[in-house]
């Protein structure tokens, strides 16, 4: 079946929904949202439909279907559970040249209701001509991930200035170039930042400028999450697919990097413990240089850019040099690794607070303060602490932590090679050596760490006696 795609303006037009159940309720709601004059007919109605009728939101026809209900209607949706009745409604609608849709019956329908991605006033509709609606819904899910939620505001802004845009760019090719700038330049970025006034001002200035607008460079500080591509945020994915240049850290997994735009220039600026080092100042200069060349730059950082990621330094540097910059948060390692190890970071019986620490520095003990170390009902999540386990454990015990306090080390968290080792403060160092645990790894200290013994569900788990106690087969699923 081949359908002619059509978007219908039903505002103020009478339309009929036959049926009073949950399906009819959904169809009536969609028509109300489109501004239609909705009539609903059935022997019985859902309570919400009754409330709509009593409030005057819809017109009700109570009883068995009658052909006269179709008089004057522009559309009808048959949403009863009686296929013969639905077929009769569709046939009588066709005699009146009224478009009919029969729910879940493509053969009887003159129009189909598609799966919709709503970025009003931008609407994307997906139809399989009734052949496989479930596949249409899956495609809708994919489009929801990649279509920026600010696109609706961008389309509305373009609509407001449409006459001026046409007047300023009478040549079709030049006008197309302006709309490309509108999408790729600062206007959409400002709308993402909830600055509609500034976005409108940028558009007006571009229209008043005698020179055609060019795409101004920008930088997005993007959190890549802990490594599993399924944990990448939708906004991070959009940024990767629009980037001209990507400056990425060591902890960004190949699976996440593979989701970037295929022709993007990818530059490794990662720092490796005891190995290759890229000075932060060099990364600053790279961001600035590419942005000044008019490129869209993504500074891609493992976890979250503002959690032990120097994102604050980079944001301040870019702002000082007048570069447009926004921030896309990522799922930080403490949250993700704990979840993949079955460890609740807070628990009303065991931990009422959480402290994130880094052991990266000249003296690991410097990261521990009296206010965090002696609290038995507090979870400590320590980044980059594997190489300083002995100093950390000794310091915590000296500050009042029980030597029997549960600990967990999560190596390669959220990746297929993840390992979780559960120990205590007293056995932490020896067991980590025994299993040759290496970075990247996250250390969790507190009563909640013991949950991993029963609830770790991903990757490999070993107990503090050194025995493997479970391996979960895992598959990496991309967004």
Buried (B, 14 or more C-beta within 10 A) or exposed (E): EEBEEEEEEBEEBBBBBBBBBEBBBBBBBBBBEBEBBBBBBBEEBBEEBBEBBEEEBBBBBEEEBEEEBBEEBBBBBBBBEEEEBBBBBBEBBEEBEBBBBBBEBBEBBBBBBBBBBBBEEBEBBBBBBBEEBEEBEEBBEEBBBEBBBBBBBBBBBBEEBEEEBEEBBEEEEEBEBBEEBBBBBBBBBBBBBEBBEBBBEBBEEBBEEEEEBEBBBBBBBBBBBBBBBEBBBBBBBBBBBBBBBBBBBBBBBEBBBEBBBEEBBBBBBBBEEEEEEBEBEEBBEBBBEBBEEBBBBBBBBBBBBBBBBBBEEBBEBBEEEEBBBBBBBBBBBBBBBBBBBBBBBBBEEBBEEBBBBBBBEEEBBEBBEEEBBBBEBBBBBBBBBBBBBBBBBBBBBEBEBEEEBBBBBBBBBBBBEBBBBBBBBBBBBBBBEBBEBEBBBBBBBBBBBBBBBEEBBBBBBBBBEEEEBEEEEBEEEEB
